Amino acid sequence: MTNNFKNNIEEQIIPLPKHLKDILIPIGDSNTEFQLIGKIVCRCGSEEFTIEFVGDDSNYQKDDVIKVAEIDENYFLIIKVKCNSCNKENLIFDNDYHGWNGFVCEGDSRKLGRPETEDWQCNKCQNTNHSMIVEIASNGQDDFIEETEGELDREDWTEAFSWITIQVICNSCGETNNEWISYETQ
């Protein structure tokens, strides 16, 4: 990532969470304080990943969305990607750490170990080679400051986003799911 690109992002007020700042590249020109759309790009430059997740895909054919999984009376939704070029893993989302409830409320399940992930396979061709686009919605910096009553650092407002939507595209057959994950975090 070039320094000019990083400087341009820092000058804009967009909800780019810290854990995604090096791998979520904004796309389009409609990114604002309240919405960010970007593609996941590994630091090595690759856009092809194996998606690893913890979630409930039991009704996927019917709903076409991955839901929170209940495991031993705890609830998990975890999305990681593993680069198909350099094998670097990146955490995209963990409902216990990211978004409003994960960051601001800090639930009890943070104390638990993270469950094992499984690889996502394309419904059409069963391949595991995918690209990913992430959309993050936020209620904005002022809302964060008002709701947290100054108890959290003002600079952390981007961590408390209200919604995440993840689009996955199979790099083998082109199968696309625009809302593979669509999750309200508050």
Secondary structure as GFF3:
##gff-version 3
##sequence-region A 1 186
A	DSSP	alpha_helix	3	11	.	.	.	ID=ss1
A	DSSP	three_ten_helix	18	20	.	.	.	ID=ss2
A	DSSP	beta_strand	24	26	.	.	.	ID=ss3
A	DSSP	beta_strand	35	40	.	.	.	ID=ss4
A	DSSP	beta_strand	49	54	.	.	.	ID=ss5
A	DSSP	alpha_helix	60	63	.	.	.	ID=ss6
A	DSSP	beta_strand	69	71	.	.	.	ID=ss7
A	DSSP	beta_strand	74	76	.	.	.	ID=ss8
A	DSSP	beta_strand	78	83	.	.	.	ID=ss9
A	DSSP	beta_strand	89	94	.	.	.	ID=ss10
A	DSSP	alpha_helix	99	99	.	.	.	ID=ss11
A	DSSP	pi_helix	100	105	.	.	.	ID=ss12
A	DSSP	three_ten_helix	108	111	.	.	.	ID=ss13
A	DSSP	beta_strand	118	119	.	.	.	ID=ss14
A	DSSP	beta_strand	130	137	.	.	.	ID=ss15
A	DSSP	alpha_helix	141	148	.	.	.	ID=ss16
A	DSSP	three_ten_helix	154	159	.	.	.	ID=ss17
A	DSSP	beta_strand	163	170	.	.	.	ID=ss18
A	DSSP	beta_strand	176	184	.	.	.	ID=ss19
###
